[in-house]
Amino acid sequence: MTGKQRNKESQCMAIAGICGAVIYAIADMFLYWGTDIFSKDSTSLWNVPEWRLMTSMSIGVVGSLLMLLGFISLYRLYDEVFGGIGKLLITPSFLCMGGVLYIHFTFGVYSPLTFQSAIRAGVTEAMATELIQNANAYLEPLSMVLVALGYFTELVIICGILSGSFGFKKRTLLYMYGGYALIFGLFLGIGSITKEWGLAGSLESLFETTFFIPALLFWKKKAASGRGNRA
């Protein structure tokens, strides 16, 4: 594969990663639409029709595949810019990818299915709620670690842009995070008007597009310049 072909392939994989994050946001809508995402009552997030849970799971599988391609593009960026240490820096990102799968399917899909199955089996709502909450309590520490790995990825990206290592101007961060802030405000605005707060459940997945936007910009710029890859 020539350097030009690799640049183009990496660019396409970065686009796939962005699409994967958006698809995950759609999967989240199937989970949270019609619920109050900010409610302290866990059962409000668990009384979701089964067909929506299964649809969310199926959509999430597609999103996972596309995001994996995005992380490969990000790995190539790290390797190009940071050399050998890039392999170390990308490790938390791939673990974060596993965390996306784990959190979505465990807390988003499996917990509601377990709750509804318990109710149908004759378990009281209070007992089913306590059962799942106790189980989730054991999983929360791992969840926090996986979330931290995601923020580590953002930290590397921010440092790469601010230091000039990626070849971007610093205002790229303003455009990237400012654009997300506008989407965040739009979703919350719609929620405040329509009282459809389930829409906010997609915001976390949409934030993950910022993992891959720098990779897309990097490979697009490199392809346009006609430069080859690092030896």
CORPEQUI-V640949 format. One line per field, one symbol per residue. ss: DSSP state (h for helix, s for strand, l for the rest). psi: psi as a letter, one per 30 degrees, with the letter a starting at -180 (. if undefined). A space follows every 10 residues. Layout:
ss=???
psi=???
//
This chain:
ss=llhhhhhhhh hhhhhhhhhh hhhhhhhhhh hhllllllll llhhhhlllh hhhhhhhhhh hhhhhhhhhh hhhhhhhhhh hhllhhhhhh hhhhhhhhhh hhhhhhhhhh hhhhhhhhhh llllhhhhhh hhhhhhhhhh hhhhhhhhhh hhhhhhhhhh hhllllllll hhhhhhhhhh hhhhhhhhhh hhhhllhhhh hhhhhhhllh hhhhhhhhhh hhhhhlllll l
psi=kleeeeeeee eeeeeeeeee eeeeeeeeef efkgljfgkf jeffffikke eeeeeeeeee eeeeeeeeee eeeeeeeeee efbefeeeff eeeeeeeeee eeeeeeeeee eeeeeeeeef fgkleeeeee eeeeefeffe eeeeeeeeee feeeeeeeee eefgefgllf feeeeefeee eeeeeeeeee efefgiffef ffeeeeffff efeeeeeeee eeeefgkalk .
//
